[in-house]
Amino acid sequence: MVVRKHTTPCGDGEPYLPISVDAVLGRQDVTLRTPHGTIDAPTASQLATAGPDSYLDLPGNALRPGCSYEKWYDQIREGHSPSIYARVVTDQGHVVVQYWFYYVYNDWNDRHESDWEMIQVDFDVPTVAAALRTEPVQTAYAQHEGSEVADWGEDKLRLVDGTHPVVYPGQGSHASYYSQEHWLGRGAATGFGCDNTTAPGTQIRPQVILLPSTVPTDPNDPFAWLAFTGHWGEKQPTFNNGPTGPATKTQWSTPIAWVDDEGRPASVDLPQVPTMATTAFCGMVSQGSTLFLKLLAQPVLTGGLILAAVALAIWLAARTKWRRSAPGTVDRERSVGQILAAMFAIAWRLTAQLLPVAGVLFVSTYIVRTLTRLAIHIGPKGTITDLDPGVNAWWTWVIAGIGWVLVAIIDAVCAAIVLDLLEQLRDGHTPDVRAAAREVNEHRTPVYVFLVTVLLVGTAFITFWLAPLALVMLTLWSVAMAAAAVEERPLRAAFKRSAQLVRTRPVKSAIVAMLLVLTAAGVGPVIGGALLLLTGWPIWIEDLIGGLMTAVVIPAAVIGLGLLFFDLRRRADQTQ
């Protein structure tokens, strides 16, 4: 077993290892809740007779876990080494060896106390004695409500010492996989979201505890807990209930039919260099699940905040003016709605000029992603704990860094060209891309403004604590590039001029800047992620569409920021 490396308490990686249920039972901080009352420190025999409407309650709140379950697990694991359960059973003339894993907490898109997972190895012989003299024919790894299968000897099945299959549990979900990847799930059988088994990993050699092949009927049997038909975790709404135990699962009683019905030959692995569509899909599902869990945990507070946000958006949209945006006149005062309406009208008018700009934006991004993907596969394959060391190699990050610097420069040049096209339109000239490019080559300050803004704002955004500062900088510098382009101000003076103009209408500037920047950055990924969710198209097609949308929206957003500059400048002139 290889789990994602976990080095920082309550940080990234897999903090939970499979453990014996004996580590949980008999503890004073564990309660069995039944229709007839509660039992503290329940034993295996008490679970066996508890009934299906009973719940084992571990210390903590599954919907608001914080770090409590990890800290509790660190306490109970003392004296209990990682353990898994093995069971040998015959079914339809086959000998099947099942391995069951018990985890104390499931921390994925669904959250619940306790988690039961399993894999099985199939021998096409009728007796255990015969199985000892032959190799297995197939393996099946349980993943959410389905399973993935691999024939013995298949390349994707990794073995230790040629006999022991290696399983890679998904971080948090513990779904069992054959390799180290990001995995895509779009349904119950595959899970809804993105499982993560990526390197680096930590190899675990758990001790194996042999289970009886059938459920014990004697409540004093040490494995009497197999007869427990209730839930191994606290009661919570929807799919956040604790799971039921091994003996309640289909594969316990009919392991061969389970593979026939639920097994599939492969899982969908995501590109090692995240694409626009896959990043958006995984993010939307994760954030949506987090919001849903918060709504379940704190329905009044969370629901109130959601309604307040929706009401504020509706109020702002109704309060602004949308008509009479006069797209034929570039330099004039406008409301927020009029800026947006004029932005789209002007972008449509400049379609012929903006298409080559969008093409350059798209192609440059595509080339960088392709080079980064190639860099990942440089070098030899690793061990079972790091199957593809190129993913974490220094050259991958160097090549990716150089590539994205080039993309940023190209984006800056394209944005400066768009601003010059807007100036040409203001001056009554026929917009000419070549003339705009020559102007940008002679007067490069707008390019430098763009790069400095991206560097400082982007750096602040990726650090959680500096994100509010990033929003302030983004607002204050929202028209710095236009100030450099239109008024030909030097670098420092352009930032100063932008801050001066923005202070005359700070709320308006913040709304327009955030809306346009978030739209430019988010429309493509959201569309790609939505297509990934709603269609069965190949990932590259959905990412292609998302990339094209981004390349089209960025020039429009630059036009919008240019119109904001002209609006703020006119209002500032009136107050002087």
Buried (B, 14 or more C-beta within 10 A) or exposed (E): BBBBBBEEEEEEBBBBBBBBBBBBBEBEBBBBBBEEEEBEEBBBBBBBEBEEEBBBBBBBBBBEBEEBBBBBBEEBBEEBEBBBBEBBBBBEEBBBBBBBBBBBBBBBBBBBBBBBBBBBBBBBBEEEEEBEEEEBBBBBBBBBEBBBBBBBEEEBBBEEEEEEBBBBBBBBBBBBBBBBBBBBBBEEBBBBBBBBBBBBBBEBEBEEBEBEEEBBEEBEBEBBBBBBBBBBBBBBEEEBBBBBBBBBBEBBBBBBEBBEEBBBEEBEBBBBBBBBBBBBBBBBBBEEBEEBBBBBBBEEEBEEBEEEEEEEEEEBEEEBEBEEBBBEEBBBBBBBBBBBBBBBBBBEBBEEBBBBBBBBBBEBBBBBBEBBBEBBEEBEEBEBBBBBBBBBBEEBEEBBEEBBEBBBBBBBBBBBBBBBBBBBBBEEEEBBBEBBBEBBEEBBBBBBBBBBBBEBBEEBBEEEEBEEBBBEBBBBBBBBBBBBBBEEBEBEBBBBBBBBBBEBBEEBBBBBBBBBBEBBBBBBBBBBBBBBBEEEBEBEBBBBBBBBBBBBBBBBBBBBBBBBBBBBBEBBEEEE
